[in-house]
Structure formats: C-alpha cells, structure tokens
Amino acid sequence: MNHFEGRTILLTGGTGSFGQHFTRTALASWDPAAIRIFSRDELKQTDMERKFDDPRLRFFIGDVRDRDRLRRAIEGADVVIHAAALKHVPVCEYNPFEAIKTNILGTQNVAEACLDAGVPRALALSTDKAVSPANLYGATKLCAEKLFVQANVYAGKHATRLSCVRYGNVVGSRGSVVPLFRDQSGSGAGELTVTDERMTRFWITLDQAVQFVADCFVAMSGGEVFVPKIPSTRVLDLAEAIAPGLPIRYTGIRPGEKLHESLITSEEARHTVDKGWCYVVEPEHAFWTPLDTGDGTPVAEDFVYSSDRNTKWLDIAELRELLATVPHTTTAVPAPVG
C-alpha cells in the first residue's frame, strides 16, 4: 500500500542522509503531491534543489526550535516525518544545551505543530542510542520518543496520530564509521582507528530505513515505537571488509560510548509484540487502541534485542557486498562508532 500518493509530505531535516534518500525514493516510486524540505542550511537546500530538479519539491528554511516557523511550514501537510536532530555523539556531549534545544524542545515543537494543524499522521525517527542511554544524544532521543508517544493524548478530537521508528546505524550515512574507515584507508595513514575490539553494532541501509518508515505509516495506530529486524556486525569485521589487512590502532571507548547497542530492553519486552516484519513497542497508556488488534505475538518477558545477542549477523563477505552499494563520501570529523 502506498500511503504517500497524492499527499503533501513535510520532512524536517530533509537535507540529511535519510531526508535526501527518502525524497529520491518518494519522487520516483510513491507519487506525492509535494514534499516540503524543512532545514536550516540554505547551501544544502540549494544543492538539493539543483540535484533533484523536481517541481514537487518545496524548500523551507527554518529550525525546529522555531515553533512559529514550523507551524507555518506544516500547515496543510498530510504527513510529517521528523528527522531533524543533532546526531553526533561527541558534539552533543560538548554542546548539551544545544542538543536539548534541538532534539527535545524541537521535537515538542514538531508534535505540537502537528496537533495544531491537524496533521493525520506523523512519525519521528529515533535511534538505538535512546535505549538505556549512555550519552546525552541517546538521552535526548529517549525524551523525544516519550514526547511523540504521549502527544497522542493531546490529540483530543483531532485525527492526528504520532509514532516513532527506532533503528540502528545507517550504512554509509554521514554519521557512520564507514566514511571514516574509507578516509583512513585511502589517506596513506597505514592504520584504522577502532575504540574497542569487542564492539558490535546494528546495521541498516538507507534503502531499508526508507522502506521501513513507509511501511510504518501504513501500520501505525499512534503511540507505537517500531523496531526493524536488522543484522548486527562486529566493528572489526567491518574494518576488515573495508581495508583488508590494514593494522588496527585501538583508541579506547570514549565517554558515553557503549560496547553493544540495544533496540529493545527487557523492561520494554513486557509490552512488545513481534509482528513478523518488525517488533512494536506498544505504549503503556490508556489511550492505546491498536488498529490491528489480532496481529502480533507478545515476545518473551526476558526478551532483549541487543547487537551482541542478535540472531542475524553480517560476515565479512556480506559486508563487502553491502558496502559496494554505498557511495564513497568524506567525513570532516571522526565519525562516532558509538
């Protein structure tokens, strides 16, 4: 089912890795009436407008911190995808006030603007780092999830429904370690830097992330946190897949970094169901009335979905095959493995 055909989509953070890939896919396959790109960077918007050259695109300069600008941009939208965030772990640690203003207060602004405008459906993008957070970035995304889920209570007589999507590291995105490893292997430095040899991470491609978001729009009732079933990878295997035989220099785990990431905790397992195509963390609130009450099997009470206990793994050969589909980009600062 195509939930976007003939509809007006507003995409916060629309010039980012996810935003651009979603826009490309939607324009090619889902025939929306319009996509509104809402972001702060005029250069990125200008570049994106030139690259896509599609009359269905609208570009709005604005910041999710600015509630009035958001309300103006969201008016008349049928669908909102909230992807705007400060995402770099060390940057958020060093600039906590800014991370809170964007990731928490900005998300509240998006939710309230959706409610005020009567937007039928809104979906916020979250991260595995929101689960038992060990850094400020994760803590802000946990708050963002809570805000979006509980915003359903404030919908009242309006039809607005809000849900979240929570997934792991995106292969080749600007925040992933792939551009860093590629830069290091091509720079002649003679080594790759890895924080810890035991480290594992969840892995998802941009194609998978975009399709998953589209599927969640069809399935959502409002209040769910959707979690895809995705493979794990060992960071050492990723290093070998990118630069075979290159020496590794271990730098030590940085503040706020985890050895392994989780997508569902044992506490959340008590209200999580397995839908077959994904897991859904259902809200523990009186407003919750799922559309598809007969679908889904409760997971075991001791269920934990973590990158080190996953049943799906990418080996080196599979990683190389996957990386062959990821364009080469550069990263100006060391990307956070955590």
C-alpha positions as CSV (number, residue, x, y, z in Angstrom):
1,M,0.0,0.0,0.0
2,N,1.3,3.5,-0.9
3,H,0.5,5.9,1.9
4,F,2.0,8.9,0.2
5,E,0.4,9.0,-3.3
6,G,-1.2,12.5,-3.8
7,R,-0.2,13.7,-0.4
8,T,1.8,16.6,0.9
9,I,4.8,15.4,3.0
10,L,6.8,17.7,5.3
11,L,10.3,16.4,6.1
12,T,12.3,18.0,8.9
13,G,16.0,17.6,8.5
14,G,15.2,17.0,4.8
15,T,18.7,17.7,3.5
16,G,20.3,15.0,5.6
17,S,21.2,11.5,4.5
18,F,17.8,10.0,5.3
19,G,15.9,13.0,4.0
20,Q,17.6,13.0,0.7
21,H,17.2,9.3,0.2
22,F,13.6,9.3,1.3
23,T,12.9,12.2,-1.1
24,R,14.6,10.4,-4.0
25,T,12.6,7.2,-3.3
26,A,9.3,9.0,-2.8
27,L,9.5,11.1,-6.0
28,A,10.5,8.0,-8.1
29,S,8.0,5.5,-6.6
30,W,5.2,7.0,-4.5
31,D,4.0,10.0,-6.4
32,P,3.4,12.5,-3.6
33,A,1.7,15.8,-4.5
34,A,4.6,17.7,-2.8
35,I,7.5,17.2,-0.4
36,R,8.4,20.1,1.8
37,I,12.0,20.1,2.8
38,F,12.4,21.9,6.2
39,S,16.0,22.5,7.3
40,R,18.4,25.3,8.4
41,D,21.1,25.1,5.8
42,E,20.5,27.2,2.7
43,L,23.5,25.8,0.9
44,K,22.4,22.2,1.3
45,Q,18.9,23.2,0.2
46,T,20.2,24.9,-2.9
47,D,22.4,21.9,-3.8
48,M,19.5,19.6,-3.2
49,E,17.1,21.7,-5.3
50,R,19.6,21.7,-8.2
51,K,20.3,18.0,-7.9
52,F,16.7,16.8,-7.8
53,D,15.1,19.4,-10.1
54,D,11.6,18.4,-9.4
55,P,8.6,20.8,-9.3
56,R,7.0,18.7,-6.5
57,L,9.7,19.9,-4.1
58,R,9.3,22.9,-1.8
59,F,12.2,24.3,0.3
60,F,11.6,25.9,3.7
61,I,14.5,27.5,5.6
62,G,13.7,27.0,9.3
63,D,14.7,25.5,12.6
64,V,12.7,23.0,14.6
65,R,13.4,25.3,17.6
66,D,11.3,28.0,16.0
67,R,7.7,27.0,16.7
68,D,6.1,29.7,14.6
69,R,8.1,28.8,11.5
70,L,7.2,25.2,12.0
71,R,3.5,25.9,12.2
72,R,3.7,27.9,9.0
73,A,5.6,25.1,7.2
74,I,3.3,22.3,8.5
75,E,0.0,23.9,7.6
76,G,-1.8,21.8,5.1
77,A,0.6,18.9,5.3
78,D,-0.9,15.4,5.3
79,V,2.2,13.6,6.5
80,V,5.2,14.7,8.7
81,I,8.5,12.9,9.1
82,H,10.6,14.3,11.8
83,A,14.3,13.5,11.0
84,A,15.9,16.8,12.2
85,A,18.4,16.3,15.1
86,L,21.8,16.9,16.4
87,K,23.2,13.4,16.0
88,H,27.0,13.4,16.6
89,V,27.7,11.9,20.0
90,P,30.8,14.0,20.9
91,V,29.2,17.2,19.6
92,C,26.1,16.6,21.8
93,E,28.3,15.9,24.8
94,Y,30.3,19.1,24.3
95,N,27.2,21.2,23.5
96,P,24.5,19.8,25.8
97,F,22.3,23.0,25.8
98,E,22.1,22.9,22.0
99,A,21.3,19.2,21.9
100,I,18.4,19.7,24.3
101,K,17.1,22.7,22.3
102,T,17.1,20.8,19.0
103,N,16.4,17.2,20.0
104,I,13.9,17.6,22.9
105,L,12.4,21.1,22.6
106,G,12.4,20.9,18.8
107,T,10.6,17.5,18.9
108,Q,8.0,19.0,21.2
109,N,7.5,21.9,18.7
110,V,7.0,19.4,15.9
111,A,4.5,17.4,17.9
112,E,2.5,20.5,18.9
113,A,2.6,21.9,15.4
114,C,1.2,18.6,14.0
115,L,-1.6,18.7,16.6
116,D,-2.4,22.3,16.0
117,A,-2.5,21.8,12.2
118,G,-4.5,18.5,12.5
119,V,-1.8,16.5,10.5
120,P,-3.3,13.0,10.2
121,R,0.0,11.1,10.7
122,A,3.5,12.0,12.0
123,L,6.5,9.8,12.5
124,A,9.7,10.6,14.4
125,L,13.0,8.9,13.7
126,S,14.8,7.6,16.7
127,T,17.9,5.5,17.4
128,D,19.2,2.5,19.3
129,K,21.1,5.0,21.5
130,A,17.8,6.1,23.0
131,V,17.6,2.6,24.7
132,S,19.2,2.7,28.2
133,P,21.2,5.8,27.0
134,A,24.8,6.2,28.0
135,N,25.3,9.6,26.4
136,L,23.4,12.9,26.0
137,Y,22.5,12.2,22.4
138,G,20.7,9.0,23.5
139,A,19.1,10.7,26.4
140,T,17.6,13.4,24.2
141,K,16.3,10.9,21.7
142,L,14.7,8.9,24.6
143,C,12.9,12.1,25.6
144,A,11.9,12.8,22.0
145,E,10.3,9.3,21.8
146,K,8.4,9.9,25.1
147,L,7.2,13.3,23.8
148,F,6.0,11.9,20.5
149,V,4.2,8.9,22.0
150,Q,2.5,10.8,24.8
151,A,1.5,13.6,22.3
152,N,-1.3,11.3,21.2
153,V,-3.1,12.1,24.5
154,Y,-3.3,15.7,23.5
155,A,-4.8,15.0,20.1
156,G,-8.3,15.1,21.6
157,K,-11.0,15.2,18.9
158,H,-8.3,15.7,16.2
159,A,-7.3,12.8,13.9
160,T,-3.6,13.4,14.5
161,R,-1.6,10.2,15.3
162,L,2.1,10.2,16.2
163,S,4.5,7.3,16.3
164,C,8.3,6.6,16.3
165,V,10.7,4.5,14.4
166,R,13.8,3.3,16.2
167,Y,16.7,1.7,14.3
168,G,20.5,1.3,14.4
169,N,23.5,2.7,12.5
170,V,22.8,3.5,8.9
171,V,25.4,2.2,6.4
172,G,27.3,5.0,4.8
173,S,25.5,7.9,6.4
174,R,27.5,10.9,7.3
175,G,27.4,9.9,11.0
176,S,28.5,6.3,10.4
177,V,32.0,4.9,10.7
178,V,32.2,3.8,7.1
179,P,33.3,7.1,5.7
180,L,35.9,7.4,8.4
181,F,37.4,3.9,7.7
182,R,37.4,4.7,4.0
183,D,39.1,8.0,4.5
184,Q,41.7,6.4,6.8
185,S,42.4,3.5,4.4
186,G,42.8,5.9,1.5
187,S,44.9,8.6,3.2
188,G,48.1,6.6,3.4
189,A,48.0,6.7,7.2
190,G,48.6,3.0,7.4
191,E,46.1,2.1,10.1
192,L,42.5,2.3,11.1
193,T,41.3,3.6,14.5
194,V,38.9,1.4,16.5
195,T,37.8,2.1,20.0
196,D,37.4,-1.5,21.2
197,E,37.9,-4.9,19.5
198,R,34.7,-6.3,21.2
199,M,32.3,-3.6,19.8
200,T,29.2,-4.6,17.8
201,R,26.5,-2.5,16.2
202,F,23.1,-2.9,14.5
203,W,23.3,-2.2,10.8
204,I,20.6,-0.9,8.3
205,T,20.9,0.5,4.8
206,L,19.2,3.8,3.7
207,D,17.0,1.8,1.4
208,Q,15.8,-0.4,4.2
209,A,15.3,2.6,6.5
210,V,13.2,4.5,4.0
211,Q,11.1,1.5,3.2
212,F,10.6,0.7,6.8
213,V,9.4,4.2,7.5
214,A,6.9,3.9,4.6
215,D,5.7,0.6,6.0
216,C,5.2,2.0,9.5
217,F,3.0,4.8,8.1
218,V,0.6,2.2,6.8
219,A,0.7,0.1,10.0
220,M,0.7,2.8,12.7
221,S,-2.2,3.5,15.1
222,G,-0.4,6.2,17.0
223,G,1.9,5.7,20.0
224,E,4.0,2.8,18.8
225,V,7.7,2.6,18.6
226,F,8.5,0.5,15.5
227,V,11.8,-1.5,15.6
228,P,13.0,-3.3,12.4
229,K,14.6,-6.7,12.4
230,I,18.1,-5.9,11.2
231,P,21.5,-7.7,11.4
232,S,24.5,-6.9,13.6
233,T,28.1,-6.5,12.6
234,R,31.4,-6.6,14.5
235,V,33.3,-3.4,14.0
236,L,36.5,-5.5,13.4
237,D,34.7,-7.3,10.6
238,L,33.7,-4.0,9.1
239,A,37.3,-2.8,9.3
240,E,38.5,-5.9,7.5
241,A,35.8,-5.6,4.9
242,I,36.9,-2.0,4.1
243,A,40.6,-2.3,4.4
244,P,41.8,-6.0,4.5
245,G,45.0,-6.5,6.5
246,L,45.4,-2.8,7.5
247,P,46.7,-2.5,11.1
248,I,44.2,-1.5,13.8
249,R,45.1,1.1,16.5
250,Y,42.8,0.9,19.5
251,T,41.9,4.2,21.0
252,G,39.7,3.2,23.9
253,I,36.0,3.6,24.5
254,R,35.0,7.3,24.5
255,P,32.7,8.9,27.1
256,G,29.2,7.9,26.5
257,E,30.1,5.1,24.1
258,K,28.8,1.5,24.5
259,L,30.3,-1.8,23.6
260,H,27.0,-3.0,22.3
261,E,23.7,-1.3,21.4
262,S,20.2,-2.3,22.3
263,L,16.9,-1.8,20.4
264,I,14.6,-3.3,23.0
265,T,15.2,-3.7,26.7
266,S,13.8,-6.4,29.0
267,E,11.6,-3.8,30.6
268,E,10.1,-2.9,27.2
269,A,9.7,-6.6,26.4
270,R,6.6,-6.7,28.7
271,H,4.7,-4.5,26.2
272,T,6.4,-5.5,22.9
273,V,4.9,-7.7,20.2
274,D,6.5,-9.4,17.3
275,K,4.7,-8.5,14.0
276,G,6.8,-10.8,11.9
277,W,8.1,-8.0,9.8
278,C,9.2,-5.9,12.8
279,Y,8.8,-5.5,16.6
280,V,6.4,-3.0,18.0
281,V,6.9,-1.5,21.5
282,E,3.3,-0.6,22.4
283,P,2.6,2.3,24.7
284,E,1.6,1.7,28.3
285,H,-1.1,4.3,28.4
286,A,-4.9,4.2,28.4
287,F,-5.2,5.9,25.0
288,W,-3.7,2.8,23.2
289,T,-6.2,1.2,20.9
290,P,-4.3,-0.6,18.1
291,L,-5.9,-0.8,14.7
292,D,-4.8,-4.4,14.1
293,T,-5.7,-6.0,17.4
294,G,-5.3,-9.5,16.1
295,D,-1.8,-9.0,14.7
296,G,1.4,-9.7,16.6
297,T,2.7,-12.1,19.2
298,P,4.0,-10.9,22.6
299,V,7.7,-11.5,23.0
300,A,9.1,-13.4,26.0
301,E,9.3,-11.4,29.2
302,D,13.1,-11.8,29.3
303,F,13.5,-10.8,25.6
304,V,16.3,-8.4,24.9
305,Y,17.2,-7.2,21.4
306,S,20.8,-6.2,21.5
307,S,23.6,-6.1,18.9
308,D,25.7,-8.7,20.7
309,R,22.8,-11.1,21.3
310,N,21.3,-10.8,17.8
311,T,20.5,-13.9,15.8
312,K,21.3,-12.2,12.5
313,W,24.9,-11.3,11.6
314,L,26.7,-9.9,8.6
315,D,30.0,-11.7,7.9
316,I,32.9,-10.0,6.0
317,A,31.8,-11.2,2.6
318,E,28.3,-9.9,3.1
319,L,29.7,-6.6,4.4
320,R,31.8,-6.2,1.3
321,E,28.8,-6.9,-0.9
322,L,26.7,-4.3,1.0
323,L,29.5,-1.7,1.0
324,A,29.8,-2.0,-2.8
325,T,26.4,-0.4,-3.0
326,V,27.3,2.6,-0.7
327,P,28.7,5.7,-2.5
328,H,32.1,7.0,-1.3
329,T,31.8,10.2,0.8
330,T,34.2,12.1,3.0
331,T,33.8,12.9,6.6
332,A,35.3,16.1,8.0
333,V,35.5,14.9,11.6
334,P,35.9,11.4,13.1
335,A,32.5,9.7,12.9
336,P,31.1,8.2,16.1
337,V,31.3,4.5,16.2
338,G,29.1,4.7,19.3
